[in-house]
């Protein structure tokens, strides 16, 4: 999704783009391909608006106006009472700076792919699919990429938006550090009896976070992290048993629930590339940094990469620079490195702090969260940061074309 | 080494042909010139600032669309003293039809080799501007002479020849170093001796030119020089930027009073 957004952004700045996609597009748009939904920071949504997909996506996007974070507990007779502390974020608190924008939007990934795909076709961007990269090399002022279709592409720059497992990154010899968590996320969509009123909930359970993310039509996307073994078991149990476990965590405050569609399972991990570019290759999104989806920041980081890389490349191209040189790509890396690494590390810390049933740690984080809640400026900063509106913002994140 | 000043009707945009045996030597030199972290690193850092200035001045003067990738298509540009092609290449990518001149055969070979690697059609000529003015009738919408005039023996005659090649309605860009104490300290002592950005002896302070001199050299030509624009280095951000300080590096644009002639 970051790759498709980049293609549109570069095209909007007058660059010529070819997009190589491994999966046939029809498969990717099918419900069974990806059941996930993504939290999109408001600044990232502005970028989509600037690129002409905002109107379509707005219909499918559910505003997220409030987020409640609780330090949860597993249900059961012997379970401790929930601590009185919880975090509350509300878009109202920063509305004077954001002009009534929500904290973010929830959109189903397949809707995002569909909207981006249609705009890519609309813009006449060259799409080579299904195809994958078998080899790449450099020849003077060009990078060359061999595809499994037999075709060789030549361009001053290649961008890998392949996701965490990146062939181009490996072939370029960029080192990649991986940490796997002993957690998988079970993802499904539920239909609720009552409306969620645009509120997202994140319960930090000892086995991992359990998130209820609002979707349109009184639906919600559930991201349920468990140990690998438990997550696998959840995938195999019958519908009734799954429902019993689900309602135990979800609670009954929004009435009855119905699971709609399929369940999906994704292993969780953190992956960081040591460099964001090498030679005529630049890494984008999860190819450079795959993070824990604990606060919905993964795709946002990728979309922020897009805005920075597009601006750097478009401006370099307008100055007649060779867009594949270290000089140009280092501007992109400099712009993005700090945010990517710090976000990854903070999210990693969150997972370790919260995925823990130790009573002392629970008390400490309870007090911490309570204090955090009482300091509005800190909370407002976190909201704006999660909304991708802090720092030296690329034009696209301000909703402007380069 | 054969060296031909082939005419434009040969169909090839390159005006300089490299002997087969010389290709590897020039390619090695090109690799040096174009290594952004190598010997010419300071020039690569400096380049985007002056390129941006040229681009914006030309967009404004010729009333062109800044969002276009190659807005200058159809316009002729002459790069006098092109060196390894550090300006000629970006100018070509912006759409200009580019002729690069250099008195050094080595530089022209280097520039030709690099342009060929990148598939850029630039006409490089191993000539002085005086030779070009005598042999060629072509006039240019834009003439650049960037960091060159402080190296020639008769700067006034040189600049007047450059000015004579500007098409009515066009622009002349001159960049050089000011003959001030500050320039001596920064460009000679600082850049050559302390930081060693450029080899010792690259510049002769006595040959640096004051903005008034540039202005007076153009007296009697149709070109009207604008006030000089400074280019300053910020040691904290390690970046170059345009500034009001013309004591060291500066640029002057001279314009034809009427653009309608084009």
Interface residues (C-beta under 8 A of the other chain):
Chain A: X13 X14 X15 X140 X141 X142 X317 X318 X319 X320 X321 X322 X325 X326 X327
Chain B: X36 X37 X44 X45 X48 X51 X52 X55 X66 X67 X68 X69 X89 X90 X91 X92 X93 X94 X114 X117 X118 X119
